[in-house]
Structure formats: C-alpha cells, structure tokens
Amino acid sequence: MVLLVESGDEALFTGDILRLPENYDLGPGSPPVDLMVFEPFDEECGLGLIVLTGYKAGLIFAHLPLSSLHGGSRAVSLSWLKDNWDRWFCYEHADGMRVIAMDQASVLRWDKREILEIA
C-alpha cells in the first residue's frame, strides 16, 4: 500500500482500492474506509467507487464524471482526483464542512494484493 500523494502512478484502474483514513460519515477518530474503483458500464460517466468496508459496505459511493478519466482510457486520473479531492471526499461535521485528509489516503493496487486463508 502506498500513500496517494506519493504514488508515482498516473491513474487508478478497476479493482484498485482507495483507503480513506477515516469514515466519510462518522468523522474524526473513526476507522478507515476502503473504496474500490469499479466499472458502472455507463457511457454518461467515468468509473465509480464502491464502499468495501464499514456499515455502508456494498453501496455505491460515487459515479465519477467523464472528466475524471485518464487520457480517454477507462481509468481514473490521479491528477484529476487530487485536484478535485475537496469536492468528493468531504462531509458535514459538528463544526461545519470537513475535508478528509488526502495526505493520509492510500492506494492498494488490484495486482498487489492477495486473499489469505486463515485457519
């Protein structure tokens, strides 16, 4: 797993996981939440993010706009994601709008993980 801001990659692909440092609904002090990039098969939008962990696991977090695509490919541009972070990864909190810390978010590539069987 690599921090998003330190990633040398240009895009996120289907199956890649974006780990937010806190839950976007519960706020500060909550456990991290994982979002997986998925293909919504909708020509009107880019790729999407689905929640993998927490009480909203299995629900769609977002369908990203076509402008989020990397060079016309079916991948999320990391430069677009970083430029638009404040719009997509924020939540209402008791003290107003709060942005989730991008410098604490990390990426786990689809080809860099494996399922372990625990006996």
Summary of the structure (lengths in Angstrom):
residues: 119
radius of gyration: 14.2
end to end distance: 24.5
largest distance: 45.6
contacts: 316
relative contact order: 0.26
helix: 18%
strand: 30%
